[in-house]
Amino acid sequence: MTGAAILNLPLVDPPLSRQEYATLAHEVTLRDDEARRELGYRPVISVEEGSQELRQPPWLQE
């Protein structure tokens, strides 16, 4: 019997799976030049704006 079964706690999925956690440990660089060229893709925000949001998430700005 698992500890959760002994305590009658429901089993829940963790916030991140092992695969998701492992994926976060690797640096990834994506290029969009082909999507821009072939599909006419244009980003919604610039790289600079995205970097700023990572440093200062909008939900933390008050």
C-alpha positions in Angstrom: 0.0 0.0 0.0 1.2 3.5 -0.8 1.5 6.2 1.8 -1.4 8.1 0.1 -3.6 5.0 0.3 -2.9 4.6 3.9 -3.8 8.2 4.6 -6.8 8.0 2.3 -5.5 10.9 0.2 -6.4 11.1 -3.4 -3.6 10.5 -5.9 -2.9 13.6 -7.9 -0.6 14.2 -10.9 2.5 16.3 -10.0 2.7 19.8 -11.5 5.5 18.6 -13.8 6.2 15.2 -15.2 9.7 13.8 -15.1 9.9 14.4 -18.9 8.8 18.0 -18.6 11.2 18.6 -15.8 14.1 17.0 -17.8 13.1 19.2 -20.8 13.4 22.3 -18.8 17.0 21.5 -17.9 18.1 21.9 -21.6 18.7 25.2 -23.3 16.7 25.4 -26.5 17.0 28.0 -29.3 14.3 28.1 -31.9 14.4 29.9 -35.2 11.4 31.3 -37.0 13.0 32.4 -40.3 11.4 29.6 -42.3 7.9 30.4 -40.8 8.5 34.1 -41.6 9.6 33.3 -45.2 7.1 30.6 -46.1 4.1 31.4 -44.0 4.4 35.2 -43.5 4.7 34.7 -39.8 5.1 37.9 -37.7 5.6 37.7 -34.0 3.0 39.2 -31.7 5.6 40.9 -29.5 9.3 41.7 -30.2 12.2 39.8 -28.6 12.9 42.8 -26.5 9.3 42.9 -25.2 9.4 39.2 -24.5 12.6 39.5 -22.6 11.2 42.3 -20.5 8.1 40.2 -19.7 10.4 37.4 -18.5 12.2 39.8 -16.2 9.1 41.5 -15.0 5.9 39.4 -15.5 2.8 41.6 -16.1 0.9 39.9 -13.3 3.6 41.0 -10.8 3.6 44.7 -12.0 1.4 46.9 -9.9 
